[in-house]
């Protein structure tokens, strides 16, 4: 649900004929944004993590032990999270863009202190700066663990 007063332009054209999957520039940009996210995550660069999430009450992050609704809850979680033990090894990485302004990033990962396999899914949107801060931002994220 979009707040009243928020203006978004929605294309009504047939998306199946106009949508480019993994357009070269969009895919490169989203891979770069994800690389920034990964570096910030494992080095606890909270300011970078905050900047990469959409500053909106509509942003969601469902974690392994918490459900965070809205940017403020996500920001508070990041600020209070311990900064140690964040290193992880990416086992599998899939990034796909749909057009030039939307994409998904999915990874599986391992941590030396955790016998289970971690899974992370993110939905990213590229904003042009007219209403929201410009650049690629995570609008929805989910982290879970699976028995190996």
C-alpha distance (Angstrom), angle and dihedral (degrees) to the residues before:
residue distance angle dihedral
X1 . . .
X2 3.80 . .
X3 3.79 117.8 .
X4 3.79 115.8 -112.3
X5 3.77 109.5 -96.1
X6 3.81 94.3 32.0
X7 3.78 110.2 121.4
X8 3.77 119.2 -151.4
X9 3.77 126.5 167.4
X10 3.80 112.3 -136.7
X11 3.78 119.4 -165.1
X12 3.78 112.0 -134.2
X13 3.80 96.4 -167.6
X14 3.78 119.8 117.0
X15 3.80 99.7 -79.9
X16 3.79 94.1 -162.0
X17 3.79 91.3 66.2
X18 3.83 97.2 38.6
X19 3.79 103.1 38.8
X20 3.80 117.1 100.2
X21 3.77 114.7 -155.9
X22 3.82 112.5 -142.4
X23 3.80 96.7 -3.8
X24 3.80 103.5 -163.4
X25 3.82 98.1 -117.8
X26 3.81 95.8 41.2
X27 3.80 92.2 48.0
X28 3.82 91.7 49.2
X29 3.81 90.9 48.9
X30 3.79 94.0 48.9
X31 3.81 92.4 46.4
X32 3.81 88.2 52.1
X33 3.82 91.5 49.0
X34 3.81 90.7 48.9
X35 3.82 90.9 49.1
X36 3.81 88.6 52.7
X37 3.81 89.1 49.6
X38 3.81 93.0 49.5
X39 3.81 92.8 49.1
X40 3.80 91.2 47.6
X41 3.81 91.7 47.7
X42 3.80 97.7 52.2
X43 3.83 92.9 40.8
X44 3.83 94.4 43.4
X45 3.81 94.4 -122.0
X46 3.78 93.3 167.0
X47 3.81 94.7 178.3
X48 3.81 90.9 57.1
X49 3.80 92.4 45.5
X50 3.80 89.6 50.7
X51 3.81 91.3 49.5
X52 3.81 92.0 51.6
X53 3.81 94.2 56.2
X54 3.80 121.0 78.9
X55 3.80 108.7 -103.9
X56 3.80 95.9 -129.6
X57 3.79 139.5 113.4
X58 3.83 85.2 -124.4
X59 3.81 94.6 64.6
X60 3.81 114.1 108.4
X61 3.78 133.6 -162.7
X62 3.78 117.0 -179.7
X63 3.78 107.1 -169.7
X64 3.77 134.6 -172.9
X65 3.81 90.8 -92.1
X66 3.81 105.6 12.7
X67 3.79 143.6 47.8
X68 3.79 111.0 -144.3
X69 3.77 118.8 -166.0
X70 3.78 116.2 -166.7
X71 3.78 135.4 4.8
X72 3.83 93.4 -83.8
X73 3.82 92.8 58.9
X74 3.81 91.5 46.0
X75 3.80 91.2 48.8
X76 3.83 92.0 49.2
X77 3.82 90.9 49.0
X78 3.81 91.7 51.8
X79 3.81 92.0 47.9
X80 3.82 92.9 52.7
X81 3.81 99.1 39.6
X82 3.81 116.7 107.8
X83 3.80 112.1 -103.8
X84 3.81 96.4 -142.1
X85 3.79 130.1 84.9
X86 3.81 95.3 27.9
X87 3.81 97.9 124.8
X88 3.78 113.5 116.1
X89 3.77 139.0 169.8
X90 3.79 117.1 -127.4
X91 3.80 108.1 -132.5
X92 3.79 98.9 -179.6
X93 3.80 131.8 6.3
X94 3.79 129.0 -168.2
X95 3.80 121.6 177.5
X96 3.80 120.7 175.7
X97 3.80 129.2 175.6
X98 3.79 125.3 -155.4
X99 3.79 109.1 -156.5
X100 3.79 115.1 -33.6
X101 3.80 101.0 -60.3
X102 3.81 109.1 44.8
X103 3.77 134.6 55.4
X104 3.77 146.5 148.2
X105 3.79 131.1 -132.2
X106 3.80 121.1 -161.7
X107 3.79 126.2 178.8
X108 3.75 139.5 169.8
X109 3.78 116.1 -150.3
X110 3.77 145.0 174.8
X111 3.78 134.2 -142.1
X112 3.80 123.6 -158.9
X113 3.81 90.8 -128.6
X114 3.82 94.8 49.9
X115 3.83 125.7 69.4
X116 3.81 93.0 -163.3
X117 3.80 127.2 79.6
X118 3.79 115.6 -110.8
X119 3.79 122.5 -136.9
X120 3.78 125.9 -162.3
X121 3.79 128.8 -176.5
X122 3.79 124.6 -176.2
X123 3.78 133.8 -179.0
X124 3.80 112.5 -151.0
X125 3.81 129.5 -165.7
X126 3.79 126.4 -169.0
X127 3.79 111.5 -136.4
X128 3.81 121.2 -160.3
X129 3.78 96.5 -147.7
X130 3.80 99.5 -109.7
X131 3.81 95.2 111.5
X132 3.82 104.0 -1.2
X133 3.82 133.1 30.7
X134 3.78 109.6 -72.4
X135 3.79 123.7 -108.9
X136 3.78 138.8 48.9
X137 3.81 113.9 -38.2
X138 3.80 133.9 -179.9
X139 3.80 107.7 -117.7
X140 3.80 97.4 174.1
X141 3.80 132.7 16.4
X142 3.78 137.3 177.3
X143 3.80 129.8 -171.1
X144 3.80 124.6 -174.0
X145 3.79 141.8 157.5
X146 3.78 128.7 -124.7
X147 3.78 128.3 -165.8
X148 3.81 108.8 -105.3
